[in-house]
Amino acid sequence: MGEEKIPTAGHWPVDPQEDVPVSKDQIWVDGCFDFSHHGHAGAMLQARRLGKQLLVGIHSDESILENKGPTVMTLKERVSAVDACRWSTLSVPHAPYITSIPWIDHYGCHYVVHGDDVTSDSTGQDCYRYVKAAGRFLVVKRTPGISTTDLVGRMLLCTRGHFIKSLTRMLNGEEGVGSVEERTVVGQEMKQRIRDYATDETGLKPGAEVWAWSGSKSAMEDDIAEEAGSSSLMVAGQKPRAGQRIVYVDGGFDLFSSGHIEFLRQVVGAEELIGRKGGWYDEANKQRRISEAGSDYRPAYIIAGVHDDDVINHWKGVNYPIMNIFERGLCVLQCRYIHSVIFSAPFTPTRAYLTHLPYGVPSAVYHGPTSFMPLTYDPYVAAKEMGIFHEVFNHDFQHVNAEEIVQRIMKSRAMYEERQRKKGEKAVGEEAVRLGEKMEQEAKDKESQQAVRS
């Protein structure tokens, strides 16, 4: 494989076109980001905490095909997902598969951050060998239990072992595998991850609020029960501010993708337009908000309800959802367009439910064109009767949902099965490299200790 070409001014994929002074506050991460799962978001969160700006390099479809195998999502779809991550400052498409010092220098990044796994190119060599040799490589903990390979495997094998019956019980150590002590540890780790993903754009301060809703099975699954249920606060965060419209959206958000993201982005855009027309951005109003709140803020506070696994499976069947509620909730929580998440939200937002949301009746309930569930009724009758229903119409990614993604996998099943096989073979070599590096470091540490003693 030939060396990557270094672009000249005017030919870099995104601005700036002129070199930026290198700073340790500028952090670089890169990858395929095929599926916007919470493992990718976790890496970006950890990287963001190490600096003040996070630049995210995204490999092209062609370079991934050459080094790893076919992507499921297109480059445009993958960029959309990275752009939506709360901790990402700038997306840089067409970043080289083998991390290049001239590239990170151009964008002003001193350090490159990656998980504690080894990533190799088509020749089996470490993709980060150059930045490691330069002493500009930082390691963060890889998010366990989730990867693009895992998700593709669930689709190919049609498994359901990832389902969570009750997220609340799981978080309390009352559900899952292993002993009580083991389940308790898992539950505590999951709670911590929810708290981490609820942070603001710095990754250090409280950001989104997290709630859990509870109600009867019939209220969760269909429109039979007119039930308010109850909401309990899981993570305290930024509450709605003076003058903000409360907006409610809901869904399965399975395989959280560009279809969901574009819908949420357009909801924000629609609310921005309403705010602009109402004088939200008039200078006097802006200065008053800054004076009273200490900083300015947008006109809408967006709450996303996420349905349980059993609820989605009740309507869609097969092995949907491909991601469980914990995984889907984290995907929604990391999205910059969301201010609050309600886990286990009912499938039908009834009048009783909407009336008893944490901050009262919302100003608007939005729904988009990405649904693929075979419904027998309209879940949004109450919102329509209340005069608060809004619809996001056609957009570029409206066809991208969990079913579309699964169909892409199944259409090229042989290719993806081969990719899975190769990934397994590469993993053996990558693990050997990782162990070699570990042993080398241990040897250096031992030498240092002996030198101190002598």
NUBAGU-67773 format. One record per residue (C-alpha): y negated, x negated, z. Coordinates in steps of 0.05 Angstrom, whole numbers, plus 32768, in hexadecimal, padded with zeros to 4 digits. Each point is the difference from the previous one (the first is absolute). Example, Ala and Ser with C-alpha at 12.3 -4.5 7.8 and 13.67 -1.06 7.14 Angstrom:
<atoms>
      y      x      z
   805A   7F0A   809C
   7FBB   7FE5   7FF3
</atoms>
This chain:
<atoms>
      y      x      z
   8000   8000   8000
   7FBC   7FE3   7FEB
   7FC5   7FF5   802D
   7FD0   803A   800B
   7FBF   7FFC   7FD9
   7FC2   7FFB   802A
   7FCB   8032   7FE7
   7FBA   7FE9   7FEF
   7FC0   8024   8015
   7FFE   8044   7FDF
   804C   8004   7FFC
   8015   800A   8049
   8022   8044   8009
   7FCB   8019   8031
   7FBC   7FE7   8016
   7FE5   7FD2   8018
   8004   7FD6   7FC0
   7FE0   7FC3   8020
   8025   7FD8   8036
   7FF4   8016   8048
   7FF9   7FCE   8039
   8042   7FF9   8024
   8001   801E   8045
   8035   8008   8036
   7FE6   8047   800A
   8018   8010   7FB9
   804B   800F   8001
   802D   8005   7FC4
   8042   8027   7FFC
   8026   800E   7FC0
   803E   8024   7FE9
   801F   8035   7FD4
   7FEE   803B   802D
   8033   802B   7FDB
   7FFD   8041   8029
   7FC8   8004   8032
   8030   7FFF   803C
   7FE9   7FF0   8046
   801E   7FBA   7FFD
   7FCB   7FEC   7FCE
   7FCB   8020   802A
   801A   7FDB   803E
   7FF9   7FBD   7FDD
   7FB9   8011   7FEB
   7FEE   8017   8046
   8019   7FBF   801F
   7FDD   7FD7   7FCB
   7FBF   8026   8009
   8000   7FF1   804A
   7FFE   7FB6   7FF0
   7FBD   8003   7FDB
   7FC6   802C   7FED
   8011   800D   7FB7
   8045   800D   7FE1
   800B   7FF3   7FB6
   8042   801A   7FE4
   801F   7FE1   7FC2
   802D   802F   7FD9
   8032   7FE3   7FCE
   8005   801C   7FB9
   803B   802A   7FE9
   8014   7FC7   7FD1
   8001   7FC9   8035
   8028   802B   802F
   8032   8011   7FCA
   8008   7FB5   7FF1
   8009   7FEC   8049
   801E   803B   8024
   8012   803A   7FD2
   7FDF   8040   7FE7
   7FCA   8022   8029
   8004   804A   8010
   7FB5   800A   8002
   7FCF   7FE8   7FCA
   7FCA   7FCD   8010
   7FCB   8036   7FFE
   8028   8029   8032
   800B   7FC4   802D
   7FB6   7FED   7FFF
   7FEF   8047   8013
   802C   7FFB   803D
   7FE3   7FBD   8017
   7FB8   8019   7FF5
   800F   803A   802F
   8018   7FD4   803A
   7FCE   8002   8039
   8005   7FB4   800B
   7FF9   7FE9   7FB8
   7FBB   7FE6   7FEB
   800E   7FF1   7FB6
   803C   8009   7FD2
   800C   7FC7   7FCE
   8030   8016   7FC9
   8027   7FCE   7FD5
   8003   7FCE   8039
   8033   7FC9   7FEF
   8047   8009   801B
   7FFF   7FB9   801A
   7FC4   7FFF   802E
   7FCB   7FD3   7FE1
   7FCD   7FD7   8027
   7FCC   8005   7FC7
   8005   804C   8005
   7FF7   8004   804B
   7FC8   7FCC   7FFD
   7FDC   8029   7FCB
   8000   803D   802D
   7FEA   7FD8   803C
   8040   8005   8028
   8017   7FC6   802C
   8041   801E   801A
   8039   8025   7FDF
   8028   802E   802D
   8048   8017   7FF5
   8039   801C   8028
   8035   7FD5   8021
   8030   8009   7FC6
   8004   7FD1   7FC5
   7FEC   8018   7FBA
   801B   7FD9   7FC5
   7FF1   7FFF   7FB6
   8031   8005   7FC6
   8014   7FB7   800A
   8010   800B   804A
   7FC3   7FD8   8018
   7FD2   8018   8038
   7FC5   8027   7FE3
   7FD2   7FE4   8037
   8014   7FB6   7FF8
   7FBB   7FEA   7FEA
   7FD8   8021   8038
   8033   7FEB   8033
   7FF9   7FB8   7FE9
   7FB5   8006   8007
   8005   801A   8047
   7FE0   8043   7FED
   803A   802F   800E
   8004   802F   803C
   803E   8028   8013
   8000   8047   801C
   803A   8029   8017
   8024   8027   7FCA
   8004   804B   800E
   804A   800E   800F
   8029   8038   7FE2
   7FD6   800E   7FC2
   7FFA   7FE1   7FBB
   7FFD   8015   7FB7
   8049   7FEA   7FFB
   8013   802D   803B
   7FDD   803C   7FE0
   8020   7FF5   7FBC
   8043   7FFC   8023
   7FF5   8044   8021
   7FF2   801E   7FBC
   803C   7FE1   7FDD
   8030   8011   8039
   7FE2   8044   8012
   8004   7FF0   804B
   7FE4   802A   8039
   800B   7FCF   8039
   7FB5   7FF2   8003
   7FEE   8047   8015
   7FE0   800B   8044
   8011   8042   8021
   7FC6   7FFF   8032
   7FCB   7FC9   7FFD
   7FE9   8010   8047
   8046   7FF7   801C
   8009   7FC1   7FD6
   7FC0   7FE2   801D
   8017   8012   8046
   8044   7FDE   7FF6
   8026   8042   8001
   8018   7FFC   7FB8
   801D   7FC9   7FD5
   8039   7FCF   8005
   8013   7FD0   8037
   7FFB   8002   804C
   7FC8   8023   8026
   7FE0   7FBC   800B
   8004   7FEE   7FB6
   7FE4   8044   7FEA
   7FC8   7FF8   8033
   7FED   7FBC   7FE3
   8001   801C   7FB9
   7FD5   803B   8015
   7FCD   7FD2   8021
   7FFD   7FD5   7FC2
   7FF5   803D   7FD4
   7FC8   8019   802E
   7FDE   7FBC   7FFC
   8004   8001   7FB4
   7FDF   8044   7FFF
   7FC8   7FE5   802D
   7FF9   7FC3   7FD3
   7FFA   802A   7FC1
   7FCD   802D   8021
   7FCE   7FC7   8005
   7FBF   7FFC   7FD9
   7FF1   7FD5   7FC2
   7FFE   7FC1   802C
   8046   800E   801B
   7FE5   7FF3   8046
   7FDB   803F   8017
   8016   8049   8007
   7FFC   8025   7FBE
   8028   803E   7FED
   8018   8033   8033
   804A   8011   8002
   801C   8043   8016
   8045   8020   8004
   800A   804A   7FF5
   8038   8028   801E
   8017   8046   7FF0
   803E   8029   7FF0
   802F   7FED   7FC7
   7FEC   803E   7FD8
   7FB6   7FF0   8008
   800D   7FB9   7FE7
   8028   8014   7FC3
   7FE4   8040   7FE4
   7FCD   8039   8007
   8028   802F   802C
   7FE1   7FEC   8042
   7FB5   8007   800D
   7FFF   7FCB   8035
   7FC8   7FD4   801A
   8030   7FCD   801E
   7FE2   7FC7   8028
   7FE2   7FBC   7FEE
   8005   7FC4   802E
   7FD7   7FC1   7FF8
   802A   7FC2   7FF2
   7FC9   7FCD   7FF1
   7FB7   8009   8011
   7FD0   7FEB   7FCA
   7FBE   8012   7FDE
   7FF1   8049   8009
   7FD7   802A   7FCE
   7FB6   7FF0   8004
   7FC4   802E   8000
   7FFA   8027   7FC0
   8042   7FEB   7FE0
   8029   8035   7FDD
   8048   8003   8019
   8030   7FFE   7FC5
   804B   800D   8003
   8035   7FE8   7FCF
   804B   8001   8008
   8040   7FEB   7FDD
   8040   7FD8   8002
   7FDD   7FC2   7FE4
   8045   7FE5   7FEE
   8001   7FBC   7FDF
   7FB5   8000   800C
   7FE5   7FF0   7FBB
   7FC5   8002   7FD0
   8009   804B   7FF8
   7FF4   800C   804B
   7FCA   7FCB   8003
   7FD8   801A   7FC5
   8004   8047   801E
   7FE3   7FE6   8042
   7FCB   7FD7   7FDC
   7FEA   803D   7FDA
   7FFD   8029   8040
   7FD0   7FCC   801B
   7FD9   8003   7FBF
   7FFB   804B   8002
   7FE6   7FFE   8047
   7FCF   7FC9   7FEF
   7FE4   802D   7FC9
   7FF9   803A   8031
   7FDD   7FD2   8031
   7FD2   7FE4   7FCB
   7FEB   8045   7FE9
   7FF3   8014   8049
   7FD1   7FC5   800C
   8032   7FD5   8027
   7FE6   7FC0   7FE0
   7FB6   8010   8005
   7FDF   7FC5   8022
   7FE7   8027   803B
   8045   801D   800F
   8020   7FBB   7FF7
   7FD0   7FE0   8031
   800B   8037   8033
   804B   7FF5   7FFE
   7FF7   7FB4   8008
   7FD0   800C   803A
   802F   8030   8024
   8044   7FE1   7FEF
   7FEF   7FB7   7FF7
   8019   7FFF   7FB8
   8004   802D   7FC4
   803E   8027   7FED
   801A   802D   7FC8
   7FFA   804C   7FFE
   804A   8011   8008
   8035   7FF3   8034
   8044   8007   7FDF
   803F   8013   8026
   8044   7FF9   7FDF
   803C   8028   8017
   8044   7FDF   7FF2
   803F   802B   7FFD
   8042   7FF0   8024
   803D   7FE5   7FDA
   8028   8040   800B
   7FC7   802A   7FE6
   7FFB   7FD9   7FBE
   804C   7FFF   7FF9
   8001   804C   800C
   7FD5   800A   7FC3
   8014   7FC6   7FD3
   8048   7FF2   8013
   8029   7FC4   7FE7
   7FEB   7FC4   802B
   7FB5   800E   8000
   7FD6   7FE7   8020
   800F   7FB8   7FEB
   7FD3   7FE7   8038
   8007   801E   8046
   7FC6   801F   8025
   7FF0   7FC0   8026
   7FFC   7FD8   7FBF
   7FD9   8036   7FDB
   7FD0   800A   803B
   7FF0   7FB5   8002
   7FF2   8001   7FB5
   7FCE   8038   8009
   7FE3   7FE0   803E
   7FEF   7FBF   7FDD
   7FDA   8024   7FC9
   7FB5   7FF6   8002
   7FF3   8048   7FEB
   8020   801D   8040
   7FE0   8007   8045
   8038   8022   8026
   804B   800E   7FF7
   8029   8039   801D
   804A   7FF0   8002
   8032   803A   7FF8
   7FCB   802F   7FE3
   801C   8044   7FEB
   8010   800C   7FB6
   7FD3   803D   8000
   7FBA   7FF9   801E
   7FFC   8046   801B
   7FC0   8020   801C
   8019   7FF4   8047
   800E   7FB6   7FF1
   7FBE   7FF4   7FDD
   7FDA   8023   8038
   8020   7FD3   8034
   7FF9   7FBD   7FDE
   7FE6   7FC9   802F
   7FB8   800B   7FE9
   8003   804A   7FEF
   8000   8024   7FBE
   7FF5   7FCD   7FC8
   7FC7   8008   7FCF
   8031   7FF6   7FC6
   804A   7FFC   7FF1
   8011   7FD9   7FC1
   803E   8000   7FD5
   8010   7FD7   7FC2
   802C   8001   7FC2
   8035   7FCF   8019
   8030   8032   8020
   8046   8004   7FE3
   8022   802D   8033
   8020   8040   7FE5
   7FD7   8031   802B
   8010   8049   8007
   7FBB   8012   801C
   7FB8   7FE5   8006
   7FF8   7FD7   8040
   7FB4   8003   7FFA
   7FF5   804B   8004
   7FDE   7FFB   8044
   7FCF   7FCA   7FE9
   7FF0   802A   7FC3
   7FF4   803F   8029
   7FD4   7FD8   802F
   7FD6   7FE8   7FC4
   800C   7FB6   800E
   8034   7FEE   7FCB
   7FEE   7FCC   7FCC
   802B   7FE3   7FC9
   7FFE   7FBB   7FE1
   8010   8008   7FB7
   801B   7FD0   7FCC
   7FFA   7FB5   8009
   801E   7FC1   7FE1
   8039   7FFA   8032
   8010   804A   800B
   8047   7FF6   7FE5
   8010   7FC8   8031
   8028   801C   803A
   8042   7FF2   8023
   8029   8025   7FCB
   7FDE   7FDA   7FC7
   800D   7FBD   8022
   8049   8011   800D
   8007   8015   7FB6
   7FE4   7FBC   7FEB
   8035   7FDE   802A
   8039   802C   7FE6
   7FEA   7FFA   7FB8
   8008   7FB5   8004
   8036   8000   8035
   8028   7FC6   7FE3
   7FC1   7FD4   7FFF
   7FEF   8010   8048
   8047   7FF6   8017
   7FFE   7FBB   7FE0
   7FBE   7FF3   8022
   8020   8014   8043
   803A   7FD1   7FF2
   7FD3   7FC6   7FEE
   7FD5   800D   803C
   803E   7FF8   802B
   8012   7FBF   7FDF
   7FB8   7FE6   8005
   7FFF   8014   8049
   8038   7FCE   800F
   7FD8   7FC7   7FE1
   7FBF   8017   8021
   8023   8003   8044
   8019   7FB9   7FF6
   7FB9   7FE9   7FF1
   7FE6   8024   803D
   8035   7FE2   802D
   7FF2   7FBB   7FE2
   7FB6   8007   8011
   8012   8017   8046
   802E   7FC5   800C
   7FCC   7FD0   7FE4
   7FCC   801C   8030
   8030   7FFC   803A
   800D   7FB7   7FEF
   7FB5   7FF2   7FFF
   7FF7   8023   8042
   8039   7FD7   801E
   7FE1   7FC0   7FE7
   7FBD   8013   801E
   8020   800F   8043
   8024   7FBD   8000
   7FC0   7FDC   7FEE
   7FDD   8021   803B
   8037   7FEB   8030
   7FFF   7FB8   7FE8
</atoms>
